[in-house]
Amino acid sequence: MPSDPKGRDAPGYHRHVFICGHERPEGAARPSCKNRGSLELLASIKAAAREEQLSNIRIQKSGCLDFCENGIACVVYPESIWYRLNTEIDINSMIQHLKDGTIDSTLVMEFEN
């Protein structure tokens, strides 16, 4: 196995957050998360996590998560909790989930069966 430049032998993340950064062209039939401010929100959540000194999580941009109609798409693993975010969310509720697994039910994305 190749040597990791950070000296890790395993990923070491307790939670992994993906926030959609997909951009569709103006006038597309479907909305896109980037055009709703997902990258700015991503930066704010990452900054809040750093401020809380959460070192065992990873927050990153993803490609299209395919649920852009619901708001900014976000998924947190290992719980597989899907959130619909917007730029007005209380970032503290996301940070709380990352700290201890508390799920903000007001942000959970609902799927039709």
Gaussian input, Z-matrix of N, CA and C with variables (Angstrom, degrees):
# hf/3-21g

backbone

0 1
 N
 C     1     B1
 C     2     B2     1     A1
 N     3     B3     2     A2     1     D1
 C     4     B4     3     A3     2     D2
 C     5     B5     4     A4     3     D3
 N     6     B6     5     A5     4     D4
 C     7     B7     6     A6     5     D5
 C     8     B8     7     A7     6     D6
 N     9     B9     8     A8     7     D7
 C    10    B10     9     A9     8     D8
 C    11    B11    10    A10     9     D9
 N    12    B12    11    A11    10    D10
 C    13    B13    12    A12    11    D11
 C    14    B14    13    A13    12    D12
 N    15    B15    14    A14    13    D13
 C    16    B16    15    A15    14    D14
 C    17    B17    16    A16    15    D15
 N    18    B18    17    A17    16    D16
 C    19    B19    18    A18    17    D17
 C    20    B20    19    A19    18    D18
 N    21    B21    20    A20    19    D19
 C    22    B22    21    A21    20    D20
 C    23    B23    22    A22    21    D21
 N    24    B24    23    A23    22    D22
 C    25    B25    24    A24    23    D23
 C    26    B26    25    A25    24    D24
 N    27    B27    26    A26    25    D25
 C    28    B28    27    A27    26    D26
 C    29    B29    28    A28    27    D27
 N    30    B30    29    A29    28    D28
 C    31    B31    30    A30    29    D29
 C    32    B32    31    A31    30    D30
 N    33    B33    32    A32    31    D31
 C    34    B34    33    A33    32    D32
 C    35    B35    34    A34    33    D33
 N    36    B36    35    A35    34    D34
 C    37    B37    36    A36    35    D35
 C    38    B38    37    A37    36    D36
 N    39    B39    38    A38    37    D37
 C    40    B40    39    A39    38    D38
 C    41    B41    40    A40    39    D39
 N    42    B42    41    A41    40    D40
 C    43    B43    42    A42    41    D41
 C    44    B44    43    A43    42    D42
 N    45    B45    44    A44    43    D43
 C    46    B46    45    A45    44    D44
 C    47    B47    46    A46    45    D45
 N    48    B48    47    A47    46    D46
 C    49    B49    48    A48    47    D47
 C    50    B50    49    A49    48    D48
 N    51    B51    50    A50    49    D49
 C    52    B52    51    A51    50    D50
 C    53    B53    52    A52    51    D51
 N    54    B54    53    A53    52    D52
 C    55    B55    54    A54    53    D53
 C    56    B56    55    A55    54    D54
 N    57    B57    56    A56    55    D55
 C    58    B58    57    A57    56    D56
 C    59    B59    58    A58    57    D57
 N    60    B60    59    A59    58    D58
 C    61    B61    60    A60    59    D59
 C    62    B62    61    A61    60    D60
 N    63    B63    62    A62    61    D61
 C    64    B64    63    A63    62    D62
 C    65    B65    64    A64    63    D63
 N    66    B66    65    A65    64    D64
 C    67    B67    66    A66    65    D65
 C    68    B68    67    A67    66    D66
 N    69    B69    68    A68    67    D67
 C    70    B70    69    A69    68    D68
 C    71    B71    70    A70    69    D69
 N    72    B72    71    A71    70    D70
 C    73    B73    72    A72    71    D71
 C    74    B74    73    A73    72    D72
 N    75    B75    74    A74    73    D73
 C    76    B76    75    A75    74    D74
 C    77    B77    76    A76    75    D75
 N    78    B78    77    A77    76    D76
 C    79    B79    78    A78    77    D77
 C    80    B80    79    A79    78    D78
 N    81    B81    80    A80    79    D79
 C    82    B82    81    A81    80    D80
 C    83    B83    82    A82    81    D81
 N    84    B84    83    A83    82    D82
 C    85    B85    84    A84    83    D83
 C    86    B86    85    A85    84    D84
 N    87    B87    86    A86    85    D85
 C    88    B88    87    A87    86    D86
 C    89    B89    88    A88    87    D87
 N    90    B90    89    A89    88    D88
 C    91    B91    90    A90    89    D89
 C    92    B92    91    A91    90    D90
 N    93    B93    92    A92    91    D91
 C    94    B94    93    A93    92    D92
 C    95    B95    94    A94    93    D93
 N    96    B96    95    A95    94    D94
 C    97    B97    96    A96    95    D95
 C    98    B98    97    A97    96    D96
 N    99    B99    98    A98    97    D97
 C   100   B100    99    A99    98    D98
 C   101   B101   100   A100    99    D99
 N   102   B102   101   A101   100   D100
 C   103   B103   102   A102   101   D101
 C   104   B104   103   A103   102   D102
 N   105   B105   104   A104   103   D103
 C   106   B106   105   A105   104   D104
 C   107   B107   106   A106   105   D105
 N   108   B108   107   A107   106   D106
 C   109   B109   108   A108   107   D107
 C   110   B110   109   A109   108   D108
 N   111   B111   110   A110   109   D109
 C   112   B112   111   A111   110   D110
 C   113   B113   112   A112   111   D111
 N   114   B114   113   A113   112   D112
 C   115   B115   114   A114   113   D113
 C   116   B116   115   A115   114   D114
 N   117   B117   116   A116   115   D115
 C   118   B118   117   A117   116   D116
 C   119   B119   118   A118   117   D117
 N   120   B120   119   A119   118   D118
 C   121   B121   120   A120   119   D119
 C   122   B122   121   A121   120   D120
 N   123   B123   122   A122   121   D121
 C   124   B124   123   A123   122   D122
 C   125   B125   124   A124   123   D123
 N   126   B126   125   A125   124   D124
 C   127   B127   126   A126   125   D125
 C   128   B128   127   A127   126   D126
 N   129   B129   128   A128   127   D127
 C   130   B130   129   A129   128   D128
 C   131   B131   130   A130   129   D129
 N   132   B132   131   A131   130   D130
 C   133   B133   132   A132   131   D131
 C   134   B134   133   A133   132   D132
 N   135   B135   134   A134   133   D133
 C   136   B136   135   A135   134   D134
 C   137   B137   136   A136   135   D135
 N   138   B138   137   A137   136   D136
 C   139   B139   138   A138   137   D137
 C   140   B140   139   A139   138   D138
 N   141   B141   140   A140   139   D139
 C   142   B142   141   A141   140   D140
 C   143   B143   142   A142   141   D141
 N   144   B144   143   A143   142   D142
 C   145   B145   144   A144   143   D143
 C   146   B146   145   A145   144   D144
 N   147   B147   146   A146   145   D145
 C   148   B148   147   A147   146   D146
 C   149   B149   148   A148   147   D147
 N   150   B150   149   A149   148   D148
 C   151   B151   150   A150   149   D149
 C   152   B152   151   A151   150   D150
 N   153   B153   152   A152   151   D151
 C   154   B154   153   A153   152   D152
 C   155   B155   154   A154   153   D153
 N   156   B156   155   A155   154   D154
 C   157   B157   156   A156   155   D155
 C   158   B158   157   A157   156   D156
 N   159   B159   158   A158   157   D157
 C   160   B160   159   A159   158   D158
 C   161   B161   160   A160   159   D159
 N   162   B162   161   A161   160   D160
 C   163   B163   162   A162   161   D161
 C   164   B164   163   A163   162   D162
 N   165   B165   164   A164   163   D163
 C   166   B166   165   A165   164   D164
 C   167   B167   166   A166   165   D165
 N   168   B168   167   A167   166   D166
 C   169   B169   168   A168   167   D167
 C   170   B170   169   A169   168   D168
 N   171   B171   170   A170   169   D169
 C   172   B172   171   A171   170   D170
 C   173   B173   172   A172   171   D171
 N   174   B174   173   A173   172   D172
 C   175   B175   174   A174   173   D173
 C   176   B176   175   A175   174   D174
 N   177   B177   176   A176   175   D175
 C   178   B178   177   A177   176   D176
 C   179   B179   178   A178   177   D177
 N   180   B180   179   A179   178   D178
 C   181   B181   180   A180   179   D179
 C   182   B182   181   A181   180   D180
 N   183   B183   182   A182   181   D181
 C   184   B184   183   A183   182   D182
 C   185   B185   184   A184   183   D183
 N   186   B186   185   A185   184   D184
 C   187   B187   186   A186   185   D185
 C   188   B188   187   A187   186   D186
 N   189   B189   188   A188   187   D187
 C   190   B190   189   A189   188   D188
 C   191   B191   190   A190   189   D189
 N   192   B192   191   A191   190   D190
 C   193   B193   192   A192   191   D191
 C   194   B194   193   A193   192   D192
 N   195   B195   194   A194   193   D193
 C   196   B196   195   A195   194   D194
 C   197   B197   196   A196   195   D195
 N   198   B198   197   A197   196   D196
 C   199   B199   198   A198   197   D197
 C   200   B200   199   A199   198   D198
 N   201   B201   200   A200   199   D199
 C   202   B202   201   A201   200   D200
 C   203   B203   202   A202   201   D201
 N   204   B204   203   A203   202   D202
 C   205   B205   204   A204   203   D203
 C   206   B206   205   A205   204   D204
 N   207   B207   206   A206   205   D205
 C   208   B208   207   A207   206   D206
 C   209   B209   208   A208   207   D207
 N   210   B210   209   A209   208   D208
 C   211   B211   210   A210   209   D209
 C   212   B212   211   A211   210   D210
 N   213   B213   212   A212   211   D211
 C   214   B214   213   A213   212   D212
 C   215   B215   214   A214   213   D213
 N   216   B216   215   A215   214   D214
 C   217   B217   216   A216   215   D215
 C   218   B218   217   A217   216   D216
 N   219   B219   218   A218   217   D217
 C   220   B220   219   A219   218   D218
 C   221   B221   220   A220   219   D219
 N   222   B222   221   A221   220   D220
 C   223   B223   222   A222   221   D221
 C   224   B224   223   A223   222   D222
 N   225   B225   224   A224   223   D223
 C   226   B226   225   A225   224   D224
 C   227   B227   226   A226   225   D225
 N   228   B228   227   A227   226   D226
 C   229   B229   228   A228   227   D227
 C   230   B230   229   A229   228   D228
 N   231   B231   230   A230   229   D229
 C   232   B232   231   A231   230   D230
 C   233   B233   232   A232   231   D231
 N   234   B234   233   A233   232   D232
 C   235   B235   234   A234   233   D233
 C   236   B236   235   A235   234   D234
 N   237   B237   236   A236   235   D235
 C   238   B238   237   A237   236   D236
 C   239   B239   238   A238   237   D237
 N   240   B240   239   A239   238   D238
 C   241   B241   240   A240   239   D239
 C   242   B242   241   A241   240   D240
 N   243   B243   242   A242   241   D241
 C   244   B244   243   A243   242   D242
 C   245   B245   244   A244   243   D243
 N   246   B246   245   A245   244   D244
 C   247   B247   246   A246   245   D245
 C   248   B248   247   A247   246   D246
 N   249   B249   248   A248   247   D247
 C   250   B250   249   A249   248   D248
 C   251   B251   250   A250   249   D249
 N   252   B252   251   A251   250   D250
 C   253   B253   252   A252   251   D251
 C   254   B254   253   A253   252   D252
 N   255   B255   254   A254   253   D253
 C   256   B256   255   A255   254   D254
 C   257   B257   256   A256   255   D255
 N   258   B258   257   A257   256   D256
 C   259   B259   258   A258   257   D257
 C   260   B260   259   A259   258   D258
 N   261   B261   260   A260   259   D259
 C   262   B262   261   A261   260   D260
 C   263   B263   262   A262   261   D261
 N   264   B264   263   A263   262   D262
 C   265   B265   264   A264   263   D263
 C   266   B266   265   A265   264   D264
 N   267   B267   266   A266   265   D265
 C   268   B268   267   A267   266   D266
 C   269   B269   268   A268   267   D267
 N   270   B270   269   A269   268   D268
 C   271   B271   270   A270   269   D269
 C   272   B272   271   A271   270   D270
 N   273   B273   272   A272   271   D271
 C   274   B274   273   A273   272   D272
 C   275   B275   274   A274   273   D273
 N   276   B276   275   A275   274   D274
 C   277   B277   276   A276   275   D275
 C   278   B278   277   A277   276   D276
 N   279   B279   278   A278   277   D277
 C   280   B280   279   A279   278   D278
 C   281   B281   280   A280   279   D279
 N   282   B282   281   A281   280   D280
 C   283   B283   282   A282   281   D281
 C   284   B284   283   A283   282   D282
 N   285   B285   284   A284   283   D283
 C   286   B286   285   A285   284   D284
 C   287   B287   286   A286   285   D285
 N   288   B288   287   A287   286   D286
 C   289   B289   288   A288   287   D287
 C   290   B290   289   A289   288   D288
 N   291   B291   290   A290   289   D289
 C   292   B292   291   A291   290   D290
 C   293   B293   292   A292   291   D291
 N   294   B294   293   A293   292   D292
 C   295   B295   294   A294   293   D293
 C   296   B296   295   A295   294   D294
 N   297   B297   296   A296   295   D295
 C   298   B298   297   A297   296   D296
 C   299   B299   298   A298   297   D297
 N   300   B300   299   A299   298   D298
 C   301   B301   300   A300   299   D299
 C   302   B302   301   A301   300   D300
 N   303   B303   302   A302   301   D301
 C   304   B304   303   A303   302   D302
 C   305   B305   304   A304   303   D303
 N   306   B306   305   A305   304   D304
 C   307   B307   306   A306   305   D305
 C   308   B308   307   A307   306   D306
 N   309   B309   308   A308   307   D307
 C   310   B310   309   A309   308   D308
 C   311   B311   310   A310   309   D309
 N   312   B312   311   A311   310   D310
 C   313   B313   312   A312   311   D311
 C   314   B314   313   A313   312   D312
 N   315   B315   314   A314   313   D313
 C   316   B316   315   A315   314   D314
 C   317   B317   316   A316   315   D315
 N   318   B318   317   A317   316   D316
 C   319   B319   318   A318   317   D317
 C   320   B320   319   A319   318   D318
 N   321   B321   320   A320   319   D319
 C   322   B322   321   A321   320   D320
 C   323   B323   322   A322   321   D321
 N   324   B324   323   A323   322   D322
 C   325   B325   324   A324   323   D323
 C   326   B326   325   A325   324   D324
 N   327   B327   326   A326   325   D325
 C   328   B328   327   A327   326   D326
 C   329   B329   328   A328   327   D327
 N   330   B330   329   A329   328   D328
 C   331   B331   330   A330   329   D329
 C   332   B332   331   A331   330   D330
 N   333   B333   332   A332   331   D331
 C   334   B334   333   A333   332   D332
 C   335   B335   334   A334   333   D333
 N   336   B336   335   A335   334   D334
 C   337   B337   336   A336   335   D335
 C   338   B338   337   A337   336   D336

   B1=1.4491
   B2=1.5251
   B3=1.3432
   B4=1.4624
   B5=1.5261
   B6=1.2924
   B7=1.4606
   B8=1.5296
   B9=1.3197
   B10=1.4606
   B11=1.5278
   B12=1.3383
   B13=1.4676
   B14=1.5293
   B15=1.3363
   B16=1.4709
   B17=1.5258
   B18=1.3275
   B19=1.4488
   B20=1.5187
   B21=1.3169
   B22=1.4691
   B23=1.5165
   B24=1.3330
   B25=1.4560
   B26=1.5221
   B27=1.3490
   B28=1.4723
   B29=1.5255
   B30=1.3382
   B31=1.4614
   B32=1.5279
   B33=1.3241
   B34=1.4541
   B35=1.5133
   B36=1.3207
   B37=1.4616
   B38=1.5156
   B39=1.3076
   B40=1.4557
   B41=1.5324
   B42=1.3317
   B43=1.4692
   B44=1.5211
   B45=1.3238
   B46=1.4661
   B47=1.5209
   B48=1.3240
   B49=1.4551
   B50=1.5264
   B51=1.3235
   B52=1.4612
   B53=1.5194
   B54=1.3279
   B55=1.4618
   B56=1.5220
   B57=1.3218
   B58=1.4580
   B59=1.5235
   B60=1.3159
   B61=1.4570
   B62=1.5207
   B63=1.3266
   B64=1.4620
   B65=1.5353
   B66=1.3289
   B67=1.4653
   B68=1.5223
   B69=1.3247
   B70=1.4636
   B71=1.5280
   B72=1.3134
   B73=1.4692
   B74=1.5250
   B75=1.3175
   B76=1.4630
   B77=1.5275
   B78=1.3182
   B79=1.4532
   B80=1.5147
   B81=1.3479
   B82=1.4705
   B83=1.5217
   B84=1.3224
   B85=1.4646
   B86=1.5287
   B87=1.3144
   B88=1.4681
   B89=1.5173
   B90=1.3230
   B91=1.4720
   B92=1.5311
   B93=1.3114
   B94=1.4628
   B95=1.5198
   B96=1.3016
   B97=1.4583
   B98=1.5305
   B99=1.3207
   B100=1.4681
   B101=1.5197
   B102=1.3166
   B103=1.4646
   B104=1.5228
   B105=1.3227
   B106=1.4747
   B107=1.5284
   B108=1.3119
   B109=1.4597
   B110=1.5149
   B111=1.3227
   B112=1.4630
   B113=1.5298
   B114=1.3103
   B115=1.4690
   B116=1.5230
   B117=1.3237
   B118=1.4587
   B119=1.5325
   B120=1.3349
   B121=1.4634
   B122=1.5243
   B123=1.3072
   B124=1.4652
   B125=1.5254
   B126=1.3194
   B127=1.4694
   B128=1.5318
   B129=1.3188
   B130=1.4653
   B131=1.5270
   B132=1.3186
   B133=1.4667
   B134=1.5292
   B135=1.3289
   B136=1.4640
   B137=1.5308
   B138=1.3256
   B139=1.4659
   B140=1.5253
   B141=1.3246
   B142=1.4666
   B143=1.5305
   B144=1.3154
   B145=1.4669
   B146=1.5276
   B147=1.3336
   B148=1.4735
   B149=1.5274
   B150=1.3334
   B151=1.4681
   B152=1.5300
   B153=1.3256
   B154=1.4656
   B155=1.5290
   B156=1.3306
   B157=1.4643
   B158=1.5270
   B159=1.3333
   B160=1.4662
   B161=1.5250
   B162=1.3063
   B163=1.4656
   B164=1.5195
   B165=1.3285
   B166=1.4609
   B167=1.5255
   B168=1.3332
   B169=1.4611
   B170=1.5206
   B171=1.3093
   B172=1.4723
   B173=1.5111
   B174=1.3217
   B175=1.4609
   B176=1.5143
   B177=1.3433
   B178=1.4560
   B179=1.5204
   B180=1.3157
   B181=1.4599
   B182=1.5166
   B183=1.3126
   B184=1.4574
   B185=1.5199
   B186=1.2954
   B187=1.4537
   B188=1.5213
   B189=1.3015
   B190=1.4584
   B191=1.5252
   B192=1.3184
   B193=1.4667
   B194=1.5234
   B195=1.3285
   B196=1.4636
   B197=1.5276
   B198=1.3201
   B199=1.4576
   B200=1.5302
   B201=1.3208
   B202=1.4621
   B203=1.5269
   B204=1.3021
   B205=1.4612
   B206=1.5265
   B207=1.3246
   B208=1.4621
   B209=1.5203
   B210=1.2900
   B211=1.4687
   B212=1.5102
   B213=1.3122
   B214=1.4590
   B215=1.5271
   B216=1.3243
   B217=1.4637
   B218=1.5282
   B219=1.3426
   B220=1.4521
   B221=1.5196
   B222=1.3217
   B223=1.4629
   B224=1.5224
   B225=1.3407
   B226=1.4610
   B227=1.5265
   B228=1.3276
   B229=1.4615
   B230=1.5156
   B231=1.3260
   B232=1.4470
   B233=1.5316
   B234=1.3317
   B235=1.4603
   B236=1.5235
   B237=1.3194
   B238=1.4656
   B239=1.5247
   B240=1.3242
   B241=1.4574
   B242=1.5205
   B243=1.3248
   B244=1.4589
   B245=1.5219
   B246=1.3256
   B247=1.4598
   B248=1.5191
   B249=1.3323
   B250=1.4629
   B251=1.5196
   B252=1.3062
   B253=1.4538
   B254=1.5219
   B255=1.2950
   B256=1.4608
   B257=1.5187
   B258=1.2885
   B259=1.4646
   B260=1.5235
   B261=1.3213
   B262=1.4626
   B263=1.5284
   B264=1.3423
   B265=1.4646
   B266=1.5207
   B267=1.3141
   B268=1.4431
   B269=1.5268
   B270=1.3090
   B271=1.4593
   B272=1.5252
   B273=1.3264
   B274=1.4617
   B275=1.5202
   B276=1.3328
   B277=1.4625
   B278=1.5302
   B279=1.3141
   B280=1.4648
   B281=1.5314
   B282=1.3134
   B283=1.4658
   B284=1.5268
   B285=1.3259
   B286=1.4655
   B287=1.5215
   B288=1.3305
   B289=1.4710
   B290=1.5182
   B291=1.3176
   B292=1.4593
   B293=1.5229
   B294=1.3154
   B295=1.4637
   B296=1.5224
   B297=1.3444
   B298=1.4683
   B299=1.5254
   B300=1.3216
   B301=1.4570
   B302=1.5187
   B303=1.3346
   B304=1.4616
   B305=1.5238
   B306=1.3213
   B307=1.4629
   B308=1.5204
   B309=1.3266
   B310=1.4588
   B311=1.5257
   B312=1.3213
   B313=1.4673
   B314=1.5231
   B315=1.3346
   B316=1.4663
   B317=1.5261
   B318=1.3202
   B319=1.4637
   B320=1.5279
   B321=1.3290
   B322=1.4599
   B323=1.5289
   B324=1.3167
   B325=1.4566
   B326=1.5268
   B327=1.2971
   B328=1.4668
   B329=1.5190
   B330=1.3215
   B331=1.4564
   B332=1.5137
   B333=1.3051
   B334=1.4622
   B335=1.5104
   B336=1.3152
   B337=1.4702
   B338=1.5091
   A1=108.80
   A2=117.29
   A3=119.75
   A4=111.41
   A5=115.82
   A6=121.40
   A7=110.15
   A8=115.93
   A9=121.56
   A10=108.63
   A11=118.47
   A12=119.94
   A13=113.44
   A14=117.38
   A15=120.59
   A16=111.77
   A17=116.97
   A18=120.97
   A19=114.90
   A20=118.27
   A21=121.69
   A22=110.24
   A23=115.26
   A24=119.85
   A25=111.08
   A26=116.39
   A27=123.66
   A28=107.10
   A29=117.99
   A30=119.90
   A31=113.98
   A32=117.75
   A33=119.83
   A34=116.03
   A35=118.28
   A36=120.57
   A37=109.62
   A38=116.02
   A39=120.79
   A40=109.90
   A41=115.81
   A42=121.59
   A43=108.72
   A44=114.79
   A45=121.87
   A46=107.16
   A47=116.47
   A48=123.04
   A49=109.10
   A50=115.04
   A51=120.99
   A52=108.02
   A53=116.50
   A54=122.11
   A55=107.28
   A56=115.10
   A57=120.97
   A58=111.28
   A59=115.56
   A60=121.30
   A61=111.78
   A62=116.09
   A63=121.01
   A64=111.00
   A65=115.28
   A66=121.01
   A67=109.27
   A68=115.08
   A69=121.12
   A70=107.80
   A71=116.20
   A72=118.47
   A73=111.69
   A74=115.28
   A75=120.76
   A76=109.05
   A77=116.11
   A78=121.27
   A79=114.17
   A80=117.40
   A81=120.32
   A82=109.67
   A83=116.11
   A84=121.70
   A85=112.09
   A86=117.56
   A87=122.03
   A88=110.14
   A89=117.48
   A90=119.76
   A91=110.37
   A92=116.27
   A93=119.98
   A94=109.80
   A95=114.44
   A96=120.54
   A97=112.74
   A98=117.01
   A99=119.23
   A100=110.37
   A101=116.95
   A102=119.78
   A103=112.45
   A104=117.12
   A105=121.92
   A106=112.43
   A107=117.93
   A108=121.00
   A109=114.80
   A110=117.63
   A111=120.01
   A112=113.33
   A113=117.80
   A114=118.99
   A115=111.70
   A116=116.68
   A117=120.07
   A118=110.40
   A119=115.47
   A120=120.25
   A121=110.33
   A122=117.11
   A123=122.21
   A124=110.18
   A125=116.72
   A126=121.06
   A127=110.83
   A128=117.25
   A129=120.93
   A130=111.60
   A131=117.14
   A132=120.95
   A133=110.21
   A134=117.03
   A135=120.29
   A136=111.00
   A137=116.61
   A138=120.40
   A139=110.73
   A140=116.80
   A141=120.89
   A142=110.36
   A143=117.54
   A144=121.29
   A145=110.69
   A146=116.56
   A147=119.97
   A148=110.40
   A149=115.72
   A150=120.71
   A151=110.98
   A152=116.61
   A153=122.12
   A154=112.32
   A155=116.13
   A156=123.70
   A157=112.53
   A158=115.11
   A159=120.80
   A160=108.17
   A161=115.94
   A162=120.11
   A163=113.25
   A164=117.63
   A165=119.55
   A166=112.67
   A167=116.10
   A168=120.88
   A169=109.05
   A170=114.74
   A171=121.35
   A172=107.09
   A173=116.47
   A174=123.10
   A175=106.13
   A176=115.95
   A177=117.57
   A178=112.06
   A179=113.44
   A180=121.80
   A181=108.75
   A182=115.19
   A183=119.80
   A184=108.57
   A185=114.58
   A186=120.23
   A187=108.00
   A188=116.99
   A189=121.40
   A190=111.07
   A191=115.92
   A192=121.65
   A193=110.92
   A194=117.05
   A195=125.06
   A196=115.64
   A197=118.49
   A198=120.83
   A199=110.34
   A200=116.48
   A201=122.82
   A202=113.13
   A203=117.84
   A204=120.74
   A205=111.58
   A206=117.06
   A207=121.72
   A208=114.30
   A209=118.16
   A210=122.54
   A211=107.90
   A212=117.37
   A213=120.48
   A214=107.41
   A215=115.95
   A216=121.04
   A217=110.17
   A218=114.37
   A219=122.03
   A220=107.88
   A221=116.51
   A222=120.22
   A223=108.35
   A224=115.24
   A225=122.04
   A226=108.07
   A227=115.21
   A228=121.76
   A229=109.07
   A230=119.85
   A231=126.68
   A232=114.52
   A233=118.00
   A234=120.13
   A235=113.53
   A236=117.47
   A237=123.12
   A238=111.07
   A239=116.54
   A240=122.33
   A241=107.93
   A242=114.83
   A243=121.38
   A244=108.92
   A245=114.85
   A246=121.34
   A247=110.19
   A248=115.47
   A249=122.09
   A250=104.75
   A251=115.45
   A252=121.41
   A253=110.52
   A254=114.98
   A255=122.20
   A256=107.02
   A257=117.21
   A258=120.18
   A259=112.74
   A260=117.80
   A261=121.17
   A262=112.89
   A263=118.88
   A264=120.43
   A265=110.98
   A266=114.70
   A267=121.77
   A268=107.05
   A269=116.86
   A270=121.36
   A271=110.55
   A272=116.64
   A273=119.43
   A274=112.13
   A275=118.00
   A276=119.26
   A277=110.63
   A278=118.05
   A279=121.21
   A280=109.58
   A281=117.11
   A282=121.28
   A283=110.10
   A284=117.07
   A285=120.02
   A286=111.12
   A287=116.62
   A288=119.73
   A289=110.24
   A290=116.33
   A291=119.87
   A292=111.65
   A293=116.70
   A294=120.83
   A295=111.97
   A296=116.46
   A297=118.13
   A298=114.91
   A299=117.78
   A300=120.20
   A301=115.15
   A302=118.28
   A303=121.30
   A304=109.25
   A305=116.14
   A306=121.88
   A307=109.68
   A308=117.07
   A309=122.76
   A310=107.64
   A311=116.35
   A312=120.97
   A313=112.70
   A314=117.77
   A315=119.36
   A316=111.68
   A317=117.08
   A318=121.12
   A319=113.44
   A320=117.03
   A321=119.91
   A322=110.47
   A323=114.73
   A324=121.12
   A325=108.66
   A326=115.77
   A327=120.57
   A328=108.71
   A329=115.20
   A330=122.07
   A331=108.67
   A332=115.94
   A333=120.30
   A334=108.34
   A335=116.18
   A336=120.69
   A337=111.27
   D1=134.69
   D2=178.71
   D3=-63.62
   D4=152.21
   D5=179.30
   D6=-75.83
   D7=137.00
   D8=178.09
   D9=-84.16
   D10=129.08
   D11=-178.67
   D12=-62.22
   D13=-20.31
   D14=178.18
   D15=-94.50
   D16=1.84
   D17=177.12
   D18=78.24
   D19=17.17
   D20=-179.15
   D21=-87.49
   D22=149.17
   D23=172.47
   D24=-113.44
   D25=-0.80
   D26=176.60
   D27=-154.75
   D28=160.41
   D29=-178.13
   D30=-55.77
   D31=-42.72
   D32=175.62
   D33=76.38
   D34=15.20
   D35=179.86
   D36=-98.11
   D37=131.25
   D38=175.18
   D39=-80.44
   D40=-37.40
   D41=176.34
   D42=-137.07
   D43=148.42
   D44=-179.32
   D45=-129.93
   D46=123.17
   D47=-175.57
   D48=-112.60
   D49=129.59
   D50=174.74
   D51=-116.48
   D52=126.62
   D53=176.45
   D54=-118.61
   D55=126.12
   D56=-175.69
   D57=-60.93
   D58=132.07
   D59=176.13
   D60=-119.93
   D61=17.87
   D62=-175.97
   D63=-69.38
   D64=141.21
   D65=178.98
   D66=-125.11
   D67=125.34
   D68=173.02
   D69=-102.65
   D70=155.11
   D71=179.55
   D72=-67.21
   D73=154.97
   D74=176.38
   D75=-57.10
   D76=136.60
   D77=-179.86
   D78=86.86
   D79=2.92
   D80=178.62
   D81=-64.57
   D82=155.35
   D83=-178.73
   D84=-66.12
   D85=-25.37
   D86=-179.72
   D87=-119.23
   D88=148.64
   D89=176.64
   D90=-72.09
   D91=170.74
   D92=175.46
   D93=-135.42
   D94=150.34
   D95=-174.83
   D96=-68.72
   D97=-39.29
   D98=-179.60
   D99=-60.32
   D100=-40.53
   D101=-179.79
   D102=-68.75
   D103=-13.44
   D104=176.75
   D105=-95.40
   D106=1.17
   D107=177.38
   D108=98.11
   D109=23.29
   D110=-176.01
   D111=-63.29
   D112=-36.62
   D113=-176.94
   D114=-71.73
   D115=-34.83
   D116=175.69
   D117=-67.76
   D118=-40.54
   D119=177.49
   D120=-64.63
   D121=-42.08
   D122=176.57
   D123=-55.36
   D124=-47.61
   D125=-179.72
   D126=-61.71
   D127=-39.67
   D128=179.52
   D129=-66.83
   D130=-41.77
   D131=179.24
   D132=-66.51
   D133=-41.52
   D134=177.80
   D135=-62.60
   D136=-41.76
   D137=179.31
   D138=-63.65
   D139=-41.66
   D140=179.04
   D141=-65.10
   D142=-38.87
   D143=178.34
   D144=-65.37
   D145=-40.61
   D146=176.66
   D147=-63.23
   D148=-42.44
   D149=179.72
   D150=-60.70
   D151=-35.74
   D152=178.36
   D153=-83.61
   D154=-0.37
   D155=179.65
   D156=57.94
   D157=42.56
   D158=176.89
   D159=-85.32
   D160=97.18
   D161=-174.91
   D162=-95.69
   D163=-10.05
   D164=-176.41
   D165=-102.87
   D166=25.45
   D167=177.38
   D168=-127.60
   D169=161.43
   D170=175.56
   D171=-131.02
   D172=127.94
   D173=178.14
   D174=-121.78
   D175=124.35
   D176=-177.61
   D177=-150.45
   D178=161.78
   D179=175.60
   D180=-74.22
   D181=142.18
   D182=174.09
   D183=-118.07
   D184=170.49
   D185=167.38
   D186=-74.94
   D187=-167.76
   D188=-176.91
   D189=-59.40
   D190=127.75
   D191=175.39
   D192=-95.06
   D193=-2.17
   D194=170.15
   D195=72.21
   D196=21.09
   D197=175.71
   D198=-132.49
   D199=38.81
   D200=-175.14
   D201=-63.50
   D202=-23.30
   D203=-179.57
   D204=-64.08
   D205=-22.55
   D206=-175.96
   D207=-88.37
   D208=-4.74
   D209=-173.88
   D210=122.23
   D211=-168.63
   D212=177.49
   D213=-67.52
   D214=120.85
   D215=-175.64
   D216=-82.61
   D217=135.93
   D218=-179.74
   D219=-145.84
   D220=139.55
   D221=175.53
   D222=-133.26
   D223=138.28
   D224=-179.22
   D225=-116.10
   D226=124.89
   D227=176.25
   D228=-110.74
   D229=149.29
   D230=19.27
   D231=-89.60
   D232=-1.24
   D233=-176.18
   D234=-71.62
   D235=-19.19
   D236=-174.33
   D237=57.96
   D238=43.74
   D239=177.05
   D240=-92.19
   D241=123.88
   D242=178.51
   D243=-98.17
   D244=127.14
   D245=177.31
   D246=-112.11
   D247=148.32
   D248=168.42
   D249=-108.79
   D250=112.34
   D251=-174.78
   D252=-103.76
   D253=164.91
   D254=168.90
   D255=-147.94
   D256=168.40
   D257=-174.14
   D258=-71.14
   D259=-8.40
   D260=179.83
   D261=-97.91
   D262=3.84
   D263=-175.60
   D264=-65.03
   D265=157.63
   D266=172.08
   D267=-80.34
   D268=103.46
   D269=-177.12
   D270=-59.80
   D271=-27.66
   D272=179.71
   D273=-59.30
   D274=-33.28
   D275=179.39
   D276=-67.82
   D277=-35.30
   D278=176.32
   D279=-68.25
   D280=-42.79
   D281=179.01
   D282=-62.82
   D283=-39.03
   D284=178.04
   D285=-61.54
   D286=-41.39
   D287=176.21
   D288=-59.82
   D289=-43.81
   D290=-177.90
   D291=-66.64
   D292=-32.41
   D293=179.23
   D294=-72.26
   D295=-50.54
   D296=-168.36
   D297=-135.70
   D298=5.87
   D299=176.86
   D300=87.29
   D301=3.93
   D302=178.69
   D303=-66.95
   D304=121.53
   D305=-176.38
   D306=-95.74
   D307=129.45
   D308=176.75
   D309=-86.44
   D310=100.78
   D311=-174.94
   D312=-63.46
   D313=-20.78
   D314=179.30
   D315=-72.66
   D316=-17.43
   D317=-179.40
   D318=-103.75
   D319=-9.23
   D320=-176.71
   D321=-65.36
   D322=132.82
   D323=178.66
   D324=-76.70
   D325=130.40
   D326=179.47
   D327=-100.09
   D328=137.61
   D329=179.75
   D330=-115.95
   D331=140.07
   D332=175.46
   D333=-80.41
   D334=142.68
   D335=179.14
   D336=-78.55

